Amino acid sequence: MFKKEIYINRRKRLMEKLGCGIVLFLGNGESPMNYPDNTYQFRQDSSFLYFFGLDFPGLAAVLDVESGDQVIFGDDVDINDIIWMGPQESLSVKASRVGVGEVRKSSALGAYIGEAIRKGRRIHFLPPYRAENKILLQELTGIAVARQPEYASVDLVRAIVDLRSIKEACEIEEIEKACATGYKMHVKAMEMAKPGVWEQKIAGRIEGIAVAGGNMVSFPVILSQNGDTLHNHDHSQILKKGRLLMVDAGAESPLHYASDFTRTIPVGGKFSEKQREIYEIVLAANNKATELIRPGVTYLSVHLAVAEVIAAGLKDAGLMKGDVKEAVDAGAHALFFPHGLGHMLGLDVHDMEDLGQIYVGFDDEIRPVRQFGTGALRLGRRLQPGFVITNEPGIYFIPALIDKWRSEKLHKDFINYEKTETYKGFGGIRLEDDILVTPDGARIVGKRVPVNPDEVEAIVGSVME
């Protein structure tokens, strides 16, 4: 965990933003794989980590905004726990390390919240995403599970988004650690991308690198020769020479900060002329985004500028036609680029998405766009120094989408469907970096994963398995 002053200051700033009420934080519990004592790897709730730093199950916490009281609820281990887990520090000792002086048993939480409700105090809570916490919240507050989203505190959500969006120096150091592990994962995937290799073997190897880096993957590994499926978690195929292997993967640092990179690799070590042409367009789009990212610009405007780079490149390749700006305004580029440019990154790979993307990525000035493609953009608002975001343009040839649009004669003035047909089976190309917005621009976080096509070709197959 960080120094306790970090957590003390975060809680202080949160209470200053809220002004009144009780803030209830529910930590995560263990999640059974197939019976209660056989659990998945524990992952603490990110907002609980941000304000309290305690990375073990069975905790809750409250902040009394008016009195300033801060209490952590949990239970000390008993002799049976010690037999299986070894000696454990008391909860009070652990709480003191994050600047909290009062601890109470888990069983006391209900009475605490019940008393606050009887006094008419406002209970601020975040929208729960785990079933057990939804049930617990219903028991504590009487709010039915189905109605909890409408009662979740928008004031609390906005305050937390405000705080967590701007990364402190200690957080950036953690993201750098996650990026260093992510770099190793992607270079290993490049080295292994040879004909005859099972996709699962690569996925398993790079997940092992994430675990060896101090924690776990930041999201389930996306790795497939079928890169036209944007988030393809199926790893069942055997690599074939001439195919493109898309790898979208990242790691968590020991304190759970995430990295998130994507690279697209020629199986066997050589891009075809057709593949390199599309790859160069995506790389140009990626570099353009990094060039445009700076404080004060809207990320929506960066997304649209990148869409123009993609449309212009596809026009040069004979796949699109007409005026580039008009094509992007109409949304014609989304046949090939049907997702947003990127998202916030931090303690979550899609940072704070559990709080509601409308609050994380947008504001009163910049609202989501309803148009297909751009409508999938998770981040549109003005950028600020300290934001860490991803930059992940891509070009995909999705047979079902091509067939649908062509049958509907959609955007026929901008799309050369005859040539597009010849790209069915191509797959997709995505290139993703993690970016820190600095006071005067932006920089790639960590050492950039090899992305120049010549460099990628040189790495593929360079190590014998």
N, C-alpha and C positions, 0 to 999 in steps of 0.2 A: 504494500500500500504506500501511498504518498505520505509526506509529513502531516502530522495531525492538524497543523495550521491551515493546510489546504482545505480540509474538510470543514473545519470550523468556519473559515471564511465563506465557503460555498453555502453553508446552511444560513449564515448571517445574511448574506445577500438575498437568498431566497425569501427569508422571512420579511426583509425590508420591502421586497417587491409585492408581497401579498398583503401585508398590513393587518390582517385579522384572521381568526379561525384556527382550527387544528389541522395540521397536515399529517395524513396517514400514509406511510410507506409500507408496502408489503413486500418482503423479500421472497425469493423463490424457495421452494422445497425440493426434495429429491423427486425424480420422475422414474417410476419403475419401468424396466424393459419388459418383464414377463411375470414377475412377482415382487412383492414389496422390498425385499432385501437385495434384489439384483437391479441396480439402477443405471441409467444413462449417466454419462459424465455430468457432474453438477455445473450449472451455469447460473450465476447470480443475476438478478434483475439489474439492468444497467443504471437506472436512476438511483436505485439503492446503493450500488457501488459508487456512483458519482458523489453522493452526499455523505455516505457512511463508510465506504471502503471495506466492509467486512464481507469476506468471500466464503461464506459457508451457509448451509441451509437452516431453516427454522427460525428466522428472525423477522421482526417487524419493528417499526420505529414511528414515533410521533414527535412533531414539533408544535409547541403551543406558541403561536405567533405573537400573542399579546403579552404573555408572561415571560417568554423566552425559554421555558422549560423544554428539555430535550430528553427523551427516554427511549432506550432500546429494550424491546421485549424478546426474551428467548430463555432457554433452559440450559443449565450446566449439565455436564455429562454425569452419569452415575457409574457404579463399578462395572456393570455389564458393558457399557460403552468403552470403558477403559481397557477391559479385557480384549476387546476386538480392535480398538483404535489406538491404544496406548494412552499415556498421561496427556491431559488436555488443560490448557490455561482456562481460568474462569472467564465467564462472559464479561464481568466487570473489568478485568485486566485488558481484554481485547477492546472493549468499548473505550477505555481510557486512552488507547492508542490513537483513536480518531476524535478525541476531545469530548466524549460524552461521559458524564459523571454519574448518571442514574440508569440502572438496569432493573427490570422487573420480570417476573415469570411470564411465560406465554399466556398462561391462564388468566392473567390480570388484564389482558388487552380488552376483552369484552366489557369488563366493568368500566374501564377508562373511557372507552368510546361511548358506552351507554350513558355515563354521567354527563359527558359533553353534549350529547344529543338532548338529554333532559333539560339542560341549561340553555338550549337553543343555540349552541355554538355551531358554526358552519364547519363541516368536515370536508376538507379538500382531499380528493384522492384521484389517482390516475386511472385511465381505462385499463382494467386488468385483461391480460391475454392468456393466462393459464387457468384451466378449469378449477383447480383447487383454490386459487385465490379468488375466483369469482364466487365460489361457494362460501368461502370465509368472509368475504365482503358482505354477502347477503346476511350471514349470521350476525355480523357486527353492526350493520346499519339498517337491516330490514329491507334494503332495496333489492328487488328481484333481479336475478341474473340478466334477464332480457332487457331490463331498463337501466342497467348500470352505465352504458355508454352515454345516455342523455343526462345522467347525474354527475358524471365525471367533471372535475373542476377545470373549466377552460382557463380560468385565471392561473391555476397551477401549471397547466400545460404550457401556456404562453411564457410564464416565468422560467420554467425549466428549459424550454427551447432557447430563450434569450441567453441563459447562462451556458448551456452545453454547446451552443453553436460556435462560440469563440473559444478556441482551444488554447489552454495555458501552455507555457513552455514545457512543463513536466509531461503534459499529454502528448505534445508533438514528439518528445523523446520516445514515448511508448509506441507511437505510430511508426516512428523510424525503425524501432526494433521489429515491429510486425512486418514492415516493408523489407527489412533485411532477410527475414525468413521467407517471405513471399518471393523474393528474388531467387533464392536457392531452389524453391519449388518449381518455378517456371524454367529455369535453366536445366534442371533435371528432366523435366518433361520434354524439352527440346532434344536433349541427349538421347532420350529413349524412343523418339518418334521414328521408328524404323518399321518397315514392312514385316508382318508376321507377329508383331507385339500385340498382346491383348490390352485393350483400353483400360480394363480394371487394374492391370499390373501397374500402369503409370499412375492412375488415380490413387491406388493404395500407397505407392512409393511417395508421392508428394504429400499425401495426408500424414504419412509418418514423419516427414520433414517438419510439418507444422507442429506436430506433437513434440518432437525433439527440440523445437525452438522455444518451448516453455509453456505451451498451452494446447490449443486445438485449432482446427480450421475455423475461419470466421464465418463460413457458410458451407453447405454441402458442395463438394467439388463438381463443377460443370466441365465435362471433358467428353468430346465426341467428334467423330468424323462427320456427323450430321449437324454441322454448325448452323444450318438454316433453321433448326429448332433452337430458339434463343437461349433457353435455360435447360439444356439437355443433360439430365442426371443419369442417363442410361450409359453404362460403360461395358456393354456386352460384346462389342465388335472387335474383330481383328484388323489391325491397321493394314491398309493396302497402299502400295506405292502410287504416288500421284494424287492421293486424297489430301485434304486439308484437315488438320486436327486443331480444333478450337479448345483452348484451356482457359477457363475463367475460375480463378482460385485465389485464396488469400489465407492468412494466418492471423491468430490473435497473439498479442504480446502476453507476457506473464500477468499483466494487470488488465487483460481483456480488450485492449485497443486493437483495432482491425486494420488489415491491409486488404486490397482488392485489385488484382491485376488480371488482364486478359491478353493473351497472345495467340496468334494463329500460325500454325507450323506446317510446312510441307513434309508430308510423310516421305521418308527416303532422302530428304535433304535438298530438293530442287523444286522451286516454283516453276510451273509452266508459264509460258508467255501470257496466257489469259489470266492466270492467277496473280502473277506479278502486277499486271495492269490494274486489277481491282485492289490489290494490296496497297499499291502506291497511292491510290485515291484515298483509302481509309487512313493511311499514315499522314497524308497531307491534311486531312480533316482533323486528326488527332493533334498534330502540331499547331494547326490554326487555332484550335480551342485553347491550348496552353498560352499561345501568344495573346489571345484576346482577354483571358481571365485576369481581372484586376479589380480593386475595390471600386464600388460605385456603379459598375455595369450590371445589368440584369443577366442572370444566367439564361433566361429565355432568349435574349438577343444573341448570346453566344451559340446556343443551340441552333437558332435559325441561320446564323452565319455559317456554321458547320454544315447545315443541310444544303446551303448553296454551294459549298465546296464539293460535296458529294454529287449534287445534281450536275454541276459543271463537268466534273470528271466523268460521270456516266454519259453525259452528252458527247464528250470527246471520244468515248469508247463506242458510241453509236447506240447506246441503250436508252437514252433519253433524247428529247429534241425540244425545239422551241426556246422561248425566253426563260432563262434560269430562274430569275426572281419570280416571274409569274408562275412557274412550275412549283416552286416552294410555297408561294402564297396559296396556291390551290391544294397543296398537300400531295402532289404527284410523287415527290421523292420518297414518300413513306412506303411505297411498294417495296423499296430496297432498304429503307432505314425506318422501320416501324416502331422505334422506341425512343426514349429520351436520351439526352447526351450524358447525363450522370446524376449523382445524388450526393448527399452529405455522408461523411465518413467519420467515425469516432469510436465510441464504446460499442456501437452497433455497426455492422457493415452498411446497412441502410440506416444511418444514424437517427435515432429517436422515432423511427417509423411506427413504433407501438403507440406513440402519443397522438398520431394523426398526421398524415402527410400534408394536409392542407395547412397545418400550423408550422410545420418544419420547412416546407419548400416554398410556401407562398405567403402573401400578406395582403393588406388592404389595397396596396398599389398593384401588385402583380397577381393575377388570378390564373388558374389553370385554363389551358386552351382546349376546346372540345374536339378539335380536328384530329382525325386518326393519325397516329404516329406521335405528333407533338403532344397529344392528350396523355401520352404515357410518361411525359417528362415529370420527374419527381421533384425537381428543384427549378424554380423560375425567378426567385426574388433577387434583389440587389446583393451583390457579394460584399463581404466585409473582411478586413484583415483578421486572420485567425481561423477563417473557415477552412476546413479540409474537405475536399470534394473529389469525386472521380470524374474522369473524362474518358468516355468510352464510345466513340462513334463506330458504326459498323455498316456493312453492306451484305445483304442476304438475298438469296434467290429461293423463295418459299413456293414450291409448286402449287399448293392449294390456293395461296393468295394470288399468284399470277393467274391461275385459271379463273378465279372469282372475278378479279378486276377485268380481265379480258372479256369474259362472257357478258359483263355489264357495260362494256365499252367505256370504262372509267378512265379518265385522263388520257384518252387516245391521242390528244394533240401534243402530249408531252412524253409519251412512252412508246418506244419502238417494240411492240409486242412480238413481232417476228424474230427479232434478234434475241429478245429476252427469253423466248422459248428455248433457244440453244444453250442457255445457261442452267436449265433445270438439271439438278444433280451436282451443280457446282458446290453447293453448301453455303457457307457464310464466312465472313472475315470480320472480327472485332479486335480492336486494339485499345487497351485501357491502362491508364496511369492514375496515380493518386497525386493530387495537387494541393499545395498549401497556398492560400491567398495571402500575400505579403503586403506591407504598407504601400509598395510602389509597383506591384505586379503579381507574379506567381512563380512558384518553383515546383518541380517534381520532388515528391518526398522520397528520400532514400536514393540509392543508386538505380538508375533507370534499367529496367529489365531489357535485354537486347531486343531491338525492334527494327533496326535497319535490315532489309531483306537479305543482303549479302552476309551480314553477321549471323542472322538466324540460320541461313543455309550452312554456314561453316560449323555451327554448333551441333546441328542435327546429326546424330549418329557418330559424333566424335569420340564417344566413350563406348567401349564394348561392354555389353551386359553379361 
